[in-house]
Amino acid sequence: MQSQSFSQQNQQMTYTEPPNVITTKDLSYIDDMLAWNLLAMKKAHFVAEHCQNPALKTAFEACGQMHQRHYQKILNHLNSTQSH
């Protein structure tokens, strides 16, 4: 009996829509996503500038642009939901 109530307490609730609040944990994760993408973008740009191999230079530039797009998508989403 006790194991059944324990497993029920550990079940996570699933949402069909995002909640209207952002928890501290959510905000921390969003901050991390922005930081990771910004850092990856900067590193890829730095390596592309110093790369002698044209194929690798192109790959690093594309990688940096991808992370820049991801960073911008996150910001755009946050800005669009801020007005609601």
N, C-alpha and C positions, 0 to 999 in steps of 0.2 A: 504494500500500500504506500509506504513512504517513497519508494523508488518511482512510483507513478506520479505522485505530486511533484517530486523533484524534476522529472522530465517535463512536466507541464510548465513548471516555472521557467525552465530554460529554453522553451520554444520562443522563437522570435516572431514578432508580429510583422506581417507583410502588408505593404501599402499599395493601393492602386494608383495613388497620386502622391507626390511629395508633400510632406507636412508644411504648414505655413510658418514654421519656426526653424531656425538653424541652431543646433546645439553647439556647445563649446567644442565637442569632438568633431562635428561637421565642419566648423569654422577652421579648426586646426588642420583637417584634411584638405580643405580648399586652399588654405595657405601653403601647405606642402606641395600640392599640385602646381600652383603658380610658381613656387620657388624652384621645383624640379625642372619644369619646362623652361624657365628663364635661364637657369644654370646650364642646361643641356644646349640651349640655343647659343649662349655665349661661348661654350666650349667648342661646339661645332664650328662656329664662325672663326674662332681663334685658330683652330687646326686647319681650316680651309685656307686662311690667309697665309699660313706658313707651309702649306703642303706643296711639294714640287711635282707630284704625280697628278696630271690633269684629271684622270678618271677618279682618283680618290678625292681630289679637290671638289669635283662636281658632286660626288656622293656626300661629302661633309656639308656642302652648301645646301643640298636638298634636305639633309637631316636637320640643319639649323632652321631652315624655312618651315619644315614640318612642326618643329617645337614652337616656333613663333606663331604659327596658325593655331596650335592647340592652346597656347597661352592667351591669344586673342579671343578664341572661342569661349574660354572660361570667363574672361572679363566681360565679353558681350552678353553671355548668359546671366551673369551676376547683375549687370547694368539693366538688362531687360526685366528681370524679376524685381529689381529694386523699385521700379515705378508702379508695380501692382500692389 
